[in-house]
């Protein structure tokens, strides 16, 4: 309680930022690269936190990332984007399990 955000770990700072956004009771949560600068253990904590609050609050979320290992853990649906255009949208398990577009195969 006596600390300010910059005195916290990276993962804790991410969770503080998310909590600040939630204070306004939004219908949407947009998370742009929320775990990109974190180590694997901190990533896991933030991903778990996002999943928990999304379920508890019934939020719709938009998760933006370059790391395709992350949305598998968080998202029900995914859209793979190449050069600003959606090249493969669909349920996450289908897009990763049987990709249809050459860019997704990489």
Backbone as CSV, one residue per row, in Angstrom:
resi,resn,N_x,N_y,N_z,CA_x,CA_y,CA_z,C_x,C_y,C_z
1,UNK,0.822,-1.209,0.000,0.000,0.000,0.000,0.857,1.260,0.000
2,UNK,2.056,1.175,0.555,2.893,2.358,0.626,3.761,2.543,-0.617
3,UNK,3.742,1.598,-1.517,4.571,1.673,-2.717,3.842,2.370,-3.846
4,UNK,4.613,2.948,-4.746,4.067,3.482,-5.993,4.421,2.477,-7.084
5,UNK,3.683,2.471,-8.217,3.884,1.420,-9.216,5.323,1.211,-9.682
6,UNK,6.104,2.265,-9.862,7.458,2.079,-10.384,8.388,1.359,-9.398
7,UNK,7.966,1.189,-8.158,8.754,0.451,-7.171,8.401,-1.039,-7.159
8,UNK,7.490,-1.459,-8.037,7.042,-2.848,-8.089,7.722,-3.590,-9.232
9,UNK,7.605,-4.912,-9.223,8.147,-5.740,-10.302,7.372,-5.464,-11.585
10,UNK,7.924,-5.919,-12.714,7.266,-5.709,-13.998,5.880,-6.318,-14.059
11,UNK,5.763,-7.547,-13.584,4.467,-8.213,-13.588,3.459,-7.529,-12.686
12,UNK,3.921,-7.102,-11.542,3.026,-6.391,-10.618,2.584,-5.060,-11.234
13,UNK,3.508,-4.372,-11.919,3.140,-3.116,-12.591,2.073,-3.364,-13.653
14,UNK,2.194,-4.467,-14.387,1.182,-4.782,-15.393,-0.173,-5.009,-14.718
15,UNK,-0.185,-5.742,-13.621,-1.441,-6.009,-12.918,-2.023,-4.722,-12.326
16,UNK,-1.169,-3.824,-11.863,-1.638,-2.530,-11.346,-2.277,-1.729,-12.474
17,UNK,-1.643,-1.730,-13.641,-2.201,-1.021,-14.800,-3.556,-1.577,-15.198
18,UNK,-3.686,-2.879,-15.192,-4.968,-3.512,-15.519,-6.010,-3.150,-14.465
19,UNK,-5.626,-3.191,-13.200,-6.558,-2.837,-12.117,-7.020,-1.385,-12.249
20,UNK,-6.099,-0.494,-12.604,-6.481,0.914,-12.804,-7.524,1.041,-13.916
21,UNK,-7.346,0.296,-14.987,-8.316,0.347,-16.084,-9.672,-0.190,-15.638
22,UNK,-9.665,-1.210,-14.779,-10.911,-1.836,-14.353,-11.718,-0.989,-13.376
23,UNK,-11.077,-0.047,-12.736,-11.781,0.830,-11.784,-12.935,1.562,-12.464
24,UNK,-12.783,1.815,-13.760,-13.813,2.541,-14.501,-14.956,1.634,-14.967
25,UNK,-14.928,0.360,-14.587,-15.958,-0.630,-14.938,-16.211,-0.673,-16.447
26,UNK,-15.175,-0.924,-17.233,-15.356,-0.954,-18.690,-16.077,-2.224,-19.144
27,UNK,-16.637,-2.169,-20.343,-17.222,-3.354,-20.947,-16.158,-4.123,-21.723
28,UNK,-15.133,-3.413,-22.170,-14.029,-3.974,-22.949,-12.724,-3.757,-22.221
29,UNK,-11.826,-4.703,-22.363,-10.465,-4.545,-21.877,-9.547,-4.769,-23.077
30,UNK,-8.799,-3.745,-23.453,-7.851,-3.866,-24.554,-6.458,-3.962,-23.955
31,UNK,-5.806,-5.087,-24.201,-4.477,-5.354,-23.643,-3.478,-5.424,-24.803
32,UNK,-2.660,-4.400,-24.954,-1.682,-4.334,-26.038,-0.322,-4.757,-25.512
33,UNK,0.123,-5.947,-25.904,1.404,-6.514,-25.469,1.561,-6.484,-23.938
34,UNK,0.583,-7.000,-23.194,0.650,-6.897,-21.731,1.732,-7.738,-21.070
35,UNK,2.318,-8.691,-21.781,3.332,-9.535,-21.159,4.661,-9.540,-21.924
36,UNK,4.817,-8.640,-22.883,5.981,-8.696,-23.773,7.319,-8.491,-23.081
37,UNK,7.383,-7.672,-22.065,8.665,-7.373,-21.418,8.885,-8.168,-20.128
38,UNK,8.094,-9.200,-19.923,8.156,-9.946,-18.666,8.825,-11.299,-18.853
39,UNK,9.430,-11.806,-17.776,9.981,-13.160,-17.848,8.816,-14.159,-17.808
40,UNK,9.099,-15.410,-18.088,8.067,-16.431,-18.242,7.195,-16.577,-16.995
41,UNK,7.787,-16.525,-15.807,6.984,-16.690,-14.588,6.050,-15.494,-14.378
42,UNK,6.541,-14.291,-14.664,5.684,-13.101,-14.546,4.595,-13.119,-15.615
43,UNK,4.935,-13.589,-16.830,3.933,-13.711,-17.887,2.790,-14.601,-17.427
44,UNK,3.132,-15.724,-16.826,2.114,-16.662,-16.362,1.186,-16.019,-15.338
45,UNK,1.740,-15.227,-14.423,0.918,-14.558,-13.411,-0.029,-13.545,-14.035
46,UNK,0.460,-12.758,-14.994,-0.382,-11.749,-15.639,-1.466,-12.420,-16.476
47,UNK,-1.111,-13.479,-17.209,-2.101,-14.206,-18.011,-3.179,-14.808,-17.118
48,UNK,-2.775,-15.390,-16.004,-3.737,-15.956,-15.050,-4.646,-14.858,-14.501
49,UNK,-4.072,-13.707,-14.175,-4.833,-12.563,-13.666,-5.853,-12.094,-14.709
50,UNK,-5.429,-11.973,-15.966,-6.341,-11.543,-17.032,-7.505,-12.522,-17.190
51,UNK,-7.198,-13.809,-17.182,-8.246,-14.820,-17.328,-9.223,-14.772,-16.156
52,UNK,-8.703,-14.599,-14.969,-9.553,-14.554,-13.774,-10.502,-13.368,-13.803
53,UNK,-9.973,-12.176,-14.069,-10.847,-10.995,-14.037,-11.818,-10.978,-15.209
54,UNK,-11.378,-11.500,-16.335,-12.275,-11.578,-17.487,-13.474,-12.445,-17.152
55,UNK,-13.216,-13.590,-16.547,-14.304,-14.485,-16.171,-15.179,-13.922,-15.067
56,UNK,-14.550,-13.348,-14.068,-15.294,-12.827,-12.920,-16.155,-11.627,-13.291
57,UNK,-15.634,-10.747,-14.142,-16.347,-9.520,-14.493,-17.138,-9.634,-15.788
58,UNK,-16.983,-10.737,-16.501,-17.702,-10.911,-17.764,-17.262,-9.920,-18.830
59,UNK,-15.981,-9.576,-18.822,-15.462,-8.601,-19.789,-15.201,-9.232,-21.147
60,UNK,-15.367,-8.429,-22.161,-14.881,-8.779,-23.481,-13.490,-8.191,-23.560
61,UNK,-12.543,-8.940,-24.103,-11.180,-8.413,-24.158,-10.593,-8.564,-25.549
62,UNK,-9.738,-7.627,-25.870,-8.962,-7.646,-27.104,-7.510,-7.726,-26.676
63,UNK,-6.858,-8.806,-27.057,-5.492,-9.084,-26.629,-4.594,-8.964,-27.850
64,UNK,-3.706,-7.996,-27.854,-2.816,-7.740,-28.985,-1.413,-8.209,-28.620
65,UNK,-0.830,-9.072,-29.463,0.500,-9.588,-29.166,1.204,-10.067,-30.431
66,UNK,2.528,-10.064,-30.372,3.342,-10.656,-31.422,3.752,-12.079,-31.038
67,UNK,3.637,-12.407,-29.785,4.046,-13.705,-29.253,2.861,-14.661,-29.321
68,UNK,2.843,-15.528,-30.312,1.685,-16.385,-30.528,1.521,-17.497,-29.505
69,UNK,2.480,-17.655,-28.597,2.310,-18.625,-27.505,1.307,-18.113,-26.478
70,UNK,1.156,-16.798,-26.398,0.307,-16.198,-25.369,-1.184,-16.328,-25.663
71,UNK,-1.676,-15.998,-26.865,-3.133,-16.055,-27.070,-3.721,-17.459,-26.936
72,UNK,-2.907,-18.477,-27.152,-3.394,-19.850,-26.978,-3.901,-20.042,-25.551
73,UNK,-3.274,-19.376,-24.604,-3.631,-19.511,-23.195,-4.780,-18.599,-22.784
74,UNK,-5.040,-17.555,-23.566,-5.954,-16.508,-23.131,-7.212,-16.379,-23.990
75,UNK,-7.096,-16.629,-25.280,-8.147,-16.242,-26.225,-9.011,-17.406,-26.697
76,UNK,-10.290,-17.123,-26.888,-11.221,-18.085,-27.461,-11.173,-18.018,-28.989
77,UNK,-10.992,-16.813,-29.494,-10.899,-16.573,-30.940,-9.643,-15.756,-31.205
78,UNK,-9.124,-15.899,-32.419,-7.901,-15.206,-32.779,-8.011,-14.729,-34.221
79,UNK,-7.316,-13.661,-34.524,-7.195,-13.192,-35.900,-5.712,-12.946,-36.155
80,UNK,-5.141,-13.674,-37.089,-3.742,-13.484,-37.462,-3.711,-12.362,-38.491
81,UNK,-2.859,-11.384,-38.251,-2.784,-10.208,-39.115,-1.412,-10.158,-39.777
82,UNK,-1.405,-9.913,-41.077,-0.166,-9.745,-41.829,-0.263,-8.442,-42.597
83,UNK,0.691,-7.557,-42.354,0.744,-6.260,-43.033,-0.567,-5.486,-42.945
84,UNK,-1.186,-5.535,-41.775,-2.386,-4.756,-41.516,-3.693,-5.374,-41.976
85,UNK,-3.641,-6.560,-42.546,-4.860,-7.223,-43.005,-5.041,-8.548,-42.260
86,UNK,-6.269,-8.845,-41.895,-6.566,-10.118,-41.250,-6.463,-11.207,-42.316
87,UNK,-5.570,-12.167,-42.069,-5.377,-13.259,-43.029,-5.973,-14.573,-42.552
88,UNK,-6.204,-14.696,-41.247,-6.808,-15.932,-40.748,-7.516,-15.703,-39.417
89,UNK,-8.836,-15.523,-39.447,-9.604,-15.425,-38.207,-10.226,-16.780,-37.876
90,UNK,-10.542,-16.979,-36.600,-11.259,-18.191,-36.231,-11.041,-18.576,-34.790
91,UNK,-11.653,-19.691,-34.391,-11.425,-20.198,-33.039,-9.937,-20.521,-32.858
92,UNK,-9.403,-20.218,-31.701,-7.974,-20.374,-31.450,-7.490,-21.792,-31.722
93,UNK,-8.227,-22.792,-31.261,-7.767,-24.166,-31.468,-7.725,-24.538,-32.952
94,UNK,-8.635,-24.031,-33.755,-8.629,-24.312,-35.187,-7.481,-23.593,-35.889
95,UNK,-7.293,-22.299,-35.570,-6.237,-21.517,-36.223,-4.867,-22.117,-35.927
96,UNK,-4.620,-22.528,-34.697,-3.326,-23.112,-34.352,-3.246,-24.601,-34.681
97,UNK,-4.366,-25.297,-34.625,-4.358,-26.730,-34.889,-4.275,-27.074,-36.368
98,UNK,-5.038,-26.356,-37.183,-5.042,-26.593,-38.630,-5.035,-25.255,-39.367
99,UNK,-3.903,-24.560,-39.342,-3.840,-23.250,-40.002,-4.097,-23.372,-41.498
100,UNK,-4.798,-22.384,-42.047,-5.158,-22.393,-43.455,-4.294,-21.453,-44.294
101,UNK,-3.729,-20.438,-43.661,-2.955,-19.426,-44.387,-1.457,-19.687,-44.192
102,UNK,-0.686,-19.469,-45.248,0.770,-19.716,-45.206,1.456,-18.901,-44.109
103,UNK,1.002,-17.682,-43.865,1.626,-16.836,-42.845,1.450,-17.440,-41.440
104,UNK,0.307,-18.061,-41.206,0.044,-18.678,-39.900,0.916,-19.909,-39.695
105,UNK,1.243,-20.618,-40.743,2.070,-21.824,-40.634,3.435,-21.524,-40.062
106,UNK,3.956,-20.348,-40.318,5.303,-19.994,-39.855,5.315,-19.964,-38.397
